Amino acid sequence: MTATVDADPDTAALRMPVWNTLAERADALRRALPSRPQTAAERCGWLRSLTPAQARRAALLDRLDALCGHLAGRPALGYSPDDPMPAAALEEAEGFNPHLTRLIARYRASRPGPDTAVVS
């Protein structure tokens, strides 16, 4: 992974472990699903052949791949190109590694957000 987005030190420290976790999850899903064809026409038939559980895993695989690309500096649709660490990436990485989960909790606590009230 090569990140091209400048980020603060907290974000930079999280980028690689979050990317690694998302990539590992995506690889596991890829191995669990039937091989995905390359052409759009074949992929349409492939999607129709999946069970509902497999279709959910395929959708999650697409999401994880998009988030990995975003973290590597290739902005994904639906995420701001200026956001080096989308909340969705943190949500998908959380809970798979205790150390990373603690880092994510500290990262969130240090950031004012929609759930954080800033009192002056």
C-alpha positions as CSV (number, residue, x, y, z in Angstrom):
1,M,0.0,0.0,0.0
2,T,1.2,3.5,-0.9
3,A,-0.7,6.3,0.7
4,T,-0.7,9.6,-1.1
5,V,-3.0,11.6,1.2
6,D,-1.2,13.7,3.8
7,A,-2.6,13.0,7.2
8,D,-1.9,13.9,10.8
9,P,0.3,11.5,12.8
10,D,-2.6,9.7,14.4
11,T,-4.2,9.0,11.1
12,A,-0.8,7.9,9.6
13,A,-0.2,5.5,12.5
14,L,-3.6,3.9,11.9
15,R,-3.6,3.7,8.1
16,M,-1.4,0.6,7.7
17,P,-2.9,-1.5,10.5
18,V,-6.4,-0.7,9.4
19,W,-5.5,-1.4,5.7
20,N,-3.9,-4.7,6.8
21,T,-7.0,-5.8,8.7
22,L,-9.4,-4.8,5.9
23,A,-7.1,-6.6,3.3
24,E,-7.0,-9.8,5.4
25,R,-10.8,-9.8,5.7
26,A,-11.2,-9.2,2.0
27,D,-8.8,-12.1,1.2
28,A,-10.7,-14.4,3.5
29,L,-14.0,-13.5,1.7
30,R,-12.3,-13.9,-1.7
31,R,-11.2,-17.4,-0.7
32,A,-14.7,-18.3,0.6
33,L,-16.6,-17.2,-2.5
34,P,-16.6,-18.9,-5.9
35,S,-14.1,-17.2,-8.3
36,R,-15.4,-13.9,-9.6
37,P,-15.3,-13.5,-13.4
38,Q,-13.6,-10.5,-14.9
39,T,-16.2,-9.4,-17.5
40,A,-19.4,-7.5,-16.6
41,A,-21.6,-10.0,-18.4
42,E,-20.1,-13.0,-16.7
43,R,-20.1,-11.2,-13.3
44,C,-23.9,-10.6,-13.7
45,G,-24.5,-14.4,-14.1
46,W,-22.1,-15.0,-11.2
47,L,-24.0,-12.7,-8.9
48,R,-27.3,-14.4,-9.8
49,S,-25.8,-17.8,-9.0
50,L,-24.8,-16.8,-5.4
51,T,-26.8,-17.8,-2.4
52,P,-28.1,-14.9,-0.3
53,A,-25.3,-15.4,2.2
54,Q,-22.7,-15.5,-0.6
55,A,-24.2,-12.3,-2.1
56,R,-23.9,-10.5,1.3
57,R,-20.2,-11.6,1.5
58,A,-19.6,-10.4,-2.1
59,A,-21.1,-7.0,-1.3
60,L,-18.9,-6.8,1.8
61,L,-15.9,-7.8,-0.3
62,D,-16.6,-4.9,-2.7
63,R,-16.9,-2.5,0.3
64,L,-13.6,-3.7,1.8
65,D,-11.8,-3.5,-1.5
66,A,-13.0,0.1,-2.0
67,L,-11.9,1.1,1.5
68,C,-8.5,-0.5,1.0
69,G,-8.1,1.5,-2.2
70,H,-9.2,4.7,-0.5
71,L,-6.6,4.2,2.3
72,A,-4.0,3.6,-0.4
73,G,-4.7,7.0,-2.0
74,R,-7.3,5.9,-4.6
75,P,-10.5,7.7,-3.4
76,A,-13.5,5.4,-3.4
77,L,-17.0,6.5,-4.4
78,G,-19.0,7.6,-1.5
79,Y,-16.0,8.8,0.6
80,S,-14.6,12.3,0.5
81,P,-11.2,12.3,-1.3
82,D,-10.0,14.6,1.5
83,D,-10.8,12.1,4.2
84,P,-7.7,9.9,4.7
85,M,-9.5,7.7,7.3
86,P,-13.2,7.2,6.6
87,A,-15.3,6.2,9.6
88,A,-16.4,3.2,7.6
89,A,-12.8,1.9,7.4
90,L,-12.5,2.2,11.2
91,E,-15.9,0.4,11.7
92,E,-14.9,-2.5,9.4
93,A,-11.5,-2.9,11.1
94,E,-12.7,-2.7,14.7
95,G,-13.0,-5.9,16.7
96,F,-10.7,-8.1,14.7
97,N,-7.5,-7.2,16.6
98,P,-7.6,-6.1,20.3
99,H,-4.6,-3.7,19.9
100,L,-6.0,-2.1,16.8
101,T,-9.4,-1.7,18.4
102,R,-7.8,0.2,21.3
103,L,-6.0,2.4,18.9
104,I,-9.2,3.1,17.0
105,A,-11.0,4.0,20.3
106,R,-8.2,6.4,21.2
107,Y,-8.3,7.9,17.7
108,R,-12.0,8.5,18.0
109,A,-11.8,10.0,21.5
110,S,-9.2,12.5,20.2
111,R,-11.4,13.7,17.4
112,P,-14.5,15.9,17.7
113,G,-17.2,14.3,15.7
114,P,-21.0,14.2,15.3
115,D,-21.2,12.1,18.5
116,T,-18.7,14.3,20.5
117,A,-19.9,17.5,22.1
118,V,-17.3,20.2,22.2
119,V,-17.8,22.4,25.3
120,S,-16.2,25.8,25.4
